[in-house]
Amino acid sequence: MTLADLIQGQRCVVEKVQAPEPLSRRLLDLGFVPGTTVLAQHVNGKGLSAYYLRGSVFALRQDTAAQIVVKPKGDLS
């Protein structure tokens, strides 16, 4: 499952980033590191979606979010 597969309000834990450099480095620098909990705050299936992690909100394109492998965590909030 990837970050792009989440529905609004769903939480997950980052497992790995499988993007080419320099994008993978940028995502890691933003905090998308293995073990980090992420909340899908606003999901737009065709454009940008907003994700909350480590006290900040980041907007990612669907193709970028699809390169972050995650594991679902708990119920919807």
C-alpha positions as CSV (number, residue, x, y, z in Angstrom):
1,M,0.0,0.0,0.0
2,T,1.2,3.5,-0.7
3,L,0.4,7.0,0.7
4,A,-1.7,7.6,-2.5
5,D,-4.0,4.7,-1.5
6,L,-5.1,6.3,1.8
7,I,-8.6,7.8,2.3
8,Q,-9.1,11.0,4.2
9,G,-8.7,10.5,8.0
10,Q,-6.7,7.3,7.7
11,R,-3.4,6.9,9.6
12,C,-0.4,4.9,8.5
13,V,3.2,4.3,9.2
14,V,5.9,4.9,6.6
15,E,7.7,1.7,5.7
16,K,10.0,3.0,2.9
17,V,10.4,5.6,0.2
18,Q,11.0,4.1,-3.2
19,A,11.6,7.2,-5.3
20,P,14.6,8.0,-7.4
21,E,17.2,10.5,-6.2
22,P,16.9,13.5,-5.6
23,L,13.1,13.0,-4.8
24,S,13.8,10.3,-2.2
25,R,16.3,12.5,-0.4
26,R,13.8,15.4,-0.4
27,L,10.9,13.2,1.0
28,L,13.2,11.9,3.7
29,D,14.3,15.4,4.6
30,L,10.6,16.4,4.9
31,G,10.2,13.6,7.5
32,F,8.8,10.7,5.5
33,V,11.2,8.3,7.2
34,P,10.4,4.7,8.1
35,G,8.5,4.5,11.4
36,T,6.8,7.9,11.1
37,T,3.0,8.1,11.6
38,V,1.2,10.0,8.8
39,L,-2.4,11.2,8.8
40,A,-4.2,11.7,5.4
41,Q,-5.7,15.1,6.2
42,H,-7.2,16.0,2.9
43,V,-7.3,13.6,0.0
44,N,-8.0,14.6,-3.6
45,G,-7.8,11.5,-5.8
46,K,-6.6,13.5,-8.9
47,G,-4.5,16.4,-7.6
48,L,-2.7,17.3,-4.5
49,S,-3.4,15.6,-1.2
50,A,-2.4,16.9,2.3
51,Y,-0.6,14.8,4.8
52,Y,0.1,15.6,8.5
53,L,3.2,14.4,10.1
54,R,5.6,15.6,12.7
55,G,3.6,18.7,13.4
56,S,3.5,19.9,9.8
57,V,1.2,19.5,6.8
58,F,2.6,18.6,3.4
59,A,0.8,18.6,0.0
60,L,2.0,15.9,-2.4
61,R,1.0,15.0,-5.9
62,Q,-0.6,11.6,-6.3
63,D,2.4,10.3,-8.3
64,T,4.8,11.4,-5.6
65,A,2.6,9.9,-2.8
66,A,2.5,6.6,-4.7
67,Q,6.3,6.3,-4.1
68,I,5.9,6.2,-0.3
69,V,5.2,2.6,0.9
70,V,3.1,2.6,4.1
71,K,1.3,0.2,6.5
72,P,-2.2,1.2,7.7
73,K,-2.4,2.1,11.4
74,G,-5.6,1.9,13.5
75,D,-9.0,3.2,12.6
76,L,-10.1,6.4,10.9
77,S,-10.0,9.5,13.1
